């Protein structure tokens, strides 16, 4: 008998196992795959997340993968250039983008070194155990075919945007905004950025591209185009690398991105995602909870998913600890507390993702605001500060309002 069973052992699950261990719980961490292994992701952490990684005690090992701490952003949106350093937050100036083959493995190994944490890899959950309407455990299959079941006071689905746990408990969907974009990601060696390492973000016409410096002397690049564009879909389907490079030139030819990409060598395959939902589900019920992408998946262009997983692991641990010994009579109270803290923290960035994920032309008013942000160091800091939670989006609105009044 365990206190908590966690289904999924990547960022969300491993972080939760670590936090629960610190709180004194006995944890079973289940992973259907085998780590280290890759998963489709742009895997960036802003400074607020770097602070949490430092507190967890894993930052030095992540830096040893060769991923540089960077603080600079180069953003081009239909000609408007926003360039600057991210503001300091929680004592951190740098951002970090660690390849998932390293990141997930480091977090998993760190979790299983903690007291009270048991892990099984190659175990695929197939159903949940119940006592009435309360979830009491899991049933699953080992990779050798053996069927086994485990019981716990709480089962947490940290099993991604297509969460089986979420499906089995019937969690109600609260929000859903389908993306209008196809997304492709590749790793490149020899992508030489001028000056210091930085994130590059481009939004030009129908296209979006983003580049991060990552582990192993590589850069990870993502490129997006409208799902409705059948011509580009066919090009990527026929030859993903050629499609990636051709779209970079066609959509972003007036930037330095395609030239740097042309000089770089692709490492491994280009991987794609043809459609996804920005969604949000009920986070907790009798005997179960959801964490990470299982709770809420957001457009990867906003780069918030892994932060939300680690933040959520801390908040979920606080809630179960505060109600220790009384879970069975406080599920509703705990669920309300969990939903409240997660929505209070994350909903503004979820709303941003829902805007970015729509294929809508930039209005002249929006373009003028983007140019205003780029021309003002204060507005640039407020804009970048949204991403690392140095400030809320409302602060940027206030800064823009003052600047517009000054122009009147």
C-alpha positions in Angstrom: 0.0 0.0 0.0 1.4 3.4 -1.1 0.2 6.8 -0.1 0.3 8.1 -3.7 0.6 6.4 -7.1 1.9 8.7 -9.9 1.2 7.6 -13.5 3.9 9.1 -15.7 7.5 9.8 -14.6 8.6 12.7 -16.8 8.7 16.3 -15.7 5.4 16.4 -13.9 5.5 13.0 -12.3 9.2 13.0 -11.2 8.8 16.5 -9.7 5.7 15.4 -7.8 7.5 12.3 -6.5 10.3 14.5 -5.2 7.9 16.9 -3.5 5.8 14.2 -1.9 8.9 12.4 -0.6 10.0 15.7 1.1 6.6 15.7 2.7 7.1 12.2 4.0 4.8 10.2 1.7 5.3 6.7 0.3 5.2 7.1 -3.5 4.9 4.6 -6.4 6.1 6.2 -9.7 5.0 4.4 -12.8 6.3 5.0 -16.3 5.1 3.1 -19.4 8.3 3.8 -21.3 12.0 3.6 -20.4 14.1 6.6 -19.5 16.2 8.2 -20.8 14.1 8.7 -24.0 13.0 11.6 -26.1 9.6 13.2 -26.4 8.3 16.0 -28.6 8.9 19.3 -26.8 10.6 22.7 -27.0 11.5 22.2 -23.3 12.4 25.7 -22.3 12.5 27.0 -18.7 12.3 30.7 -17.9 14.0 32.2 -14.8 11.2 31.4 -12.4 11.5 27.7 -13.3 15.3 27.8 -13.1 14.9 28.9 -9.5 12.7 25.9 -8.8 15.2 23.6 -10.4 18.0 25.1 -8.3 15.9 24.5 -5.2 15.3 20.9 -6.2 19.1 20.4 -6.4 19.2 19.4 -10.0 20.4 22.6 -11.7 24.1 21.7 -11.8 23.5 18.4 -13.4 21.3 20.0 -16.0 23.9 22.6 -16.8 26.4 19.7 -17.2 24.5 18.6 -20.3 25.9 21.7 -22.1 22.7 23.7 -22.2 23.7 27.3 -21.6 21.9 29.7 -19.3 20.8 32.6 -21.5 19.0 35.8 -20.7 18.5 37.5 -24.1 15.5 37.5 -26.4 15.3 38.5 -30.1 11.7 38.7 -31.2 10.4 39.8 -34.6 6.7 40.1 -35.2 5.8 41.2 -38.7 8.7 43.7 -38.7 8.4 44.9 -35.2 11.5 44.0 -33.3 11.5 43.4 -29.5 14.9 42.8 -28.1 16.2 42.7 -24.6 17.1 40.7 -21.5 14.6 38.9 -19.4 14.1 40.7 -16.0 15.5 39.1 -12.9 13.0 36.9 -11.1 13.4 34.8 -7.9 17.1 35.7 -7.9 17.6 34.3 -11.4 18.6 36.1 -14.6 19.0 33.1 -16.9 16.7 30.8 -18.8 17.5 27.2 -19.7 16.5 24.8 -22.4 17.6 21.2 -21.6 17.0 18.4 -24.1 14.3 16.0 -22.9 16.6 13.0 -23.1 18.7 14.6 -20.4 16.0 16.5 -18.5 13.6 13.7 -17.9 16.4 11.3 -16.9 17.9 13.8 -14.4 14.6 14.5 -12.8 13.6 10.8 -12.7 16.9 9.7 -11.2 16.7 12.5 -8.6 13.2 11.5 -7.7 14.0 7.8 -7.1 16.9 8.7 -4.9 14.5 10.2 -2.4 13.3 8.2 0.6 10.0 6.5 0.2 9.9 6.6 -3.7 9.6 3.3 -5.6 9.7 3.4 -9.4 8.7 0.9 -12.1 9.5 1.5 -15.7 7.9 -0.4 -18.6 4.5 -0.6 -16.7 1.4 0.4 -18.6 -1.6 1.3 -16.6 -4.8 -0.2 -18.1 -7.5 0.5 -15.5 -8.2 2.0 -12.1 -9.3 0.3 -8.9 -12.3 1.8 -7.2 -14.3 1.7 -4.0 -17.6 3.2 -5.0 -16.9 6.5 -6.7 -13.4 6.7 -5.1 -10.3 5.7 -7.0 -8.1 3.4 -4.8 -5.4 2.2 -7.1 -4.3 1.0 -10.6 -4.1 -2.2 -12.6 -1.4 -2.5 -15.3 0.9 -4.6 -17.3 4.6 -5.0 -17.1 6.6 -5.2 -20.3 7.0 -8.9 -19.8 3.2 -9.3 -19.9 2.6 -9.7 -16.1 -0.5 -8.1 -14.8 -0.2 -6.4 -11.4 -2.3 -4.0 -9.3 -1.3 -1.4 -6.7 -3.3 0.5 -4.1 -3.0 4.0 -2.8 -4.9 6.8 -1.1 -4.4 9.0 -4.2 -3.7 8.3 -7.9 -2.2 11.2 -9.9 -2.3 11.3 -13.7 0.9 12.9 -14.8 0.6 11.1 -18.1 0.5 13.9 -20.6 -2.0 15.7 -22.9 -3.6 12.4 -23.8 -3.9 11.2 -20.2 -5.4 7.8 -19.7 -6.0 8.5 -16.0 -8.0 11.6 -17.0 -10.0 9.6 -19.4 -10.7 6.8 -16.9 -11.9 9.1 -14.2 -14.0 11.1 -16.6 -12.6 14.5 -15.6 -14.8 17.3 -17.0 -13.2 19.5 -19.7 -13.5 23.2 -18.6 -11.9 24.9 -21.6 -10.9 23.9 -25.1 -9.4 26.0 -27.9 -8.1 23.9 -30.9 -5.0 25.2 -32.5 -5.0 26.5 -36.1 -1.3 25.5 -36.6 0.8 22.5 -37.4 4.1 22.4 -35.4 7.4 20.7 -36.3 10.6 20.5 -34.2 14.2 19.7 -35.1 17.6 19.7 -33.5 20.5 21.4 -35.3 24.2 21.3 -34.9 26.2 24.3 -36.1 23.4 26.9 -35.8 25.6 29.9 -35.0 23.9 32.8 -33.3 25.6 36.1 -33.5 26.6 37.4 -30.1 25.4 35.7 -26.8 23.1 32.7 -26.7 19.5 33.8 -26.9 15.9 32.7 -27.8 14.8 33.8 -31.2 11.1 34.1 -32.0 9.6 35.1 -35.3 6.0 35.7 -36.4 5.7 36.7 -40.0 2.5 36.4 -41.9 1.2 32.8 -41.6 4.4 31.5 -40.0 5.9 31.2 -36.5 9.4 30.0 -35.7 11.3 29.8 -32.4 14.9 28.7 -31.6 16.5 27.9 -28.3 20.1 27.0 -27.5 20.0 23.5 -25.8 22.2 20.6 -24.7 25.0 18.9 -26.6 26.0 22.0 -28.5 22.6 21.9 -30.4 19.8 24.3 -31.0 16.2 23.2 -31.0 14.1 24.9 -33.6 10.3 24.9 -33.9 8.3 26.0 -36.9 4.6 26.4 -37.3 2.2 27.0 -40.2 -1.6 26.9 -40.6 -3.2 23.5 -40.6 -5.4 24.7 -43.5 -2.3 25.1 -45.7 -2.5 21.8 -47.6 0.6 22.6 -49.7 2.9 22.9 -46.8 1.4 19.9 -45.1 2.2 17.8 -48.2 5.7 19.1 -48.4 6.4 18.3 -44.7 4.8 14.9 -45.1 6.9 14.1 -48.2 10.2 15.3 -46.7 10.1 17.0 -43.3 13.6 18.4 -43.3 13.2 19.9 -46.8 9.8 21.3 -45.8 11.3 22.8 -42.6 14.2 24.5 -44.5 12.0 25.7 -47.4 9.4 27.2 -45.0 12.1 29.0 -43.0 13.3 30.6 -46.3 9.8 31.4 -47.6 8.3 32.8 -44.4 11.3 34.3 -42.7 13.6 35.2 -45.6 14.1 38.8 -44.4 15.5 37.6 -41.0 18.8 35.9 -40.2 17.0 32.7 -39.2 17.0 30.8 -42.6 20.6 31.7 -43.2 21.8 30.3 -39.9 19.6 27.2 -40.4 21.1 26.6 -43.9 24.6 26.4 -42.3 23.4 24.0 -39.6 23.1 20.2 -39.8 20.0 18.4 -38.7 20.6 15.9 -35.9 17.9 13.2 -35.8 14.4 13.4 -37.4 12.1 16.4 -37.7 9.1 15.6 -35.6 5.6 17.1 -36.0 2.3 17.6 -34.3 -0.7 18.1 -36.6 -3.2 19.8 -34.4 -3.8 19.8 -30.7 -6.1 21.4 -28.2 -5.3 24.1 -25.7 -7.4 22.6 -22.9 -8.1 22.6 -19.1 -9.7 19.9 -17.1 -11.0 19.5 -13.6 -7.9 18.8 -11.5 -9.1 16.5 -8.7 -11.8 14.2 -7.5 -12.3 11.3 -5.0 -9.0 9.5 -5.0 -7.5 11.1 -8.1 -5.7 14.2 -9.3 -4.2 15.5 -12.6 -0.9 17.3 -13.1 1.0 18.9 -16.0 -0.3 18.5 -19.5 -2.9 16.0 -18.2 -4.5 19.0 -16.3 -3.9 21.7 -18.9 -2.1 21.7 -22.3 -1.1 25.0 -23.8 0.3 26.1 -27.2 4.1 25.4 -27.0 4.8 28.9 -28.3 4.2 30.3 -24.9 6.7 27.9 -23.3 4.9 27.4 -20.0 4.1 23.7 -19.8 7.1 22.5 -17.8 6.9 25.4 -15.4 3.2 24.6 -14.8 4.1 20.9 -14.1 6.7 21.8 -11.4 4.6 24.5 -9.9 1.6 22.2 -9.8 3.6 19.5 -8.1 4.4 21.8 -5.3 0.9 23.1 -4.9 -0.7 19.6 -5.0 1.8 18.4 -2.4 0.8 21.4 -0.1 -2.9 20.6 -0.5 -2.6 16.9 0.3 -0.3 17.6 3.2 -2.6 20.2 4.7 -5.4 17.6 4.7 -3.3 14.6 5.7 -5.4 12.0 7.5 -8.6 13.5 6.2 -8.5 12.9 2.4 -11.6 10.7 2.4 -13.8 13.4 3.8 -12.2 16.4 2.2 -12.0 15.5 -1.5 -14.4 18.3 -2.6 -12.6 20.9 -0.4 -9.2 19.8 -1.7 -10.4 19.9 -5.3 -11.6 23.4 -4.9 -8.3 24.5 -3.4 -6.3 22.8 -6.1 -8.4 24.3 -9.0 -8.3 27.7 -7.4 -4.5 27.9 -7.0 -3.8 26.5 -10.4 -6.2 28.8 -12.2 -5.1 31.8 -10.2 -1.5 31.2 -11.2 -1.8 29.9 -14.8 -5.0 31.1 -16.4 -3.6 34.4 -17.7 -0.8 32.5 -19.6 -3.4 29.9 -20.8 -5.4 32.8 -22.2 -2.2 34.0 -24.0 -1.7 30.6 -25.5 -5.3 30.5 -26.7 -4.7 33.8 -28.6 -1.4 32.7 -30.1 -2.9 29.4 -31.2 -5.4 31.1 -33.5 -4.5 32.0 -37.0 -5.6 35.6 -37.2 -4.0 38.5 -39.1 -2.2 41.1 -37.0 -4.2 44.3 -37.0 -2.6 47.7 -37.6 -3.4 48.5 -34.0 -1.6 45.4 -32.7 1.4 46.1 -35.0 1.6 49.7 -33.6 1.6 48.3 -30.1 4.3 45.8 -30.9 6.4 48.6 -32.4 5.8 50.7 -29.3 6.9 47.8 -27.0 10.1 47.4 -29.1 10.9 51.1 -28.9 10.6 51.3 -25.1 13.0 49.5 -22.7 10.4 49.6 -19.9 7.7 48.0 -22.1 10.2 45.4 -23.4 10.9 44.4 -19.8 7.2 44.3 -19.0 6.6 42.2 -22.1 9.4 39.7 -21.4 8.5 39.6 -17.7 5.1 38.0 -18.5 6.9 34.8 -19.6 8.9 34.4 -16.4 6.2 35.7 -14.1 8.3 38.8 -13.1 5.0 40.7 -13.8 1.4 40.0 -14.9 0.1 40.9 -18.3 -1.9 43.7 -16.7 1.4 45.5 -15.9 2.3 45.6 -19.6 -1.1 47.1 -20.4 -0.5 49.8 -17.8 2.9 50.6 -19.3 1.5 50.8 -22.8 -1.3 53.0 -21.6 1.2 55.5 -20.1 3.3 55.4 -23.3 0.2 56.1 -25.5 -0.9 59.0 -23.2 2.6 60.4 -23.6 2.2 60.3 -27.4 -1.2 62.1 -27.3 
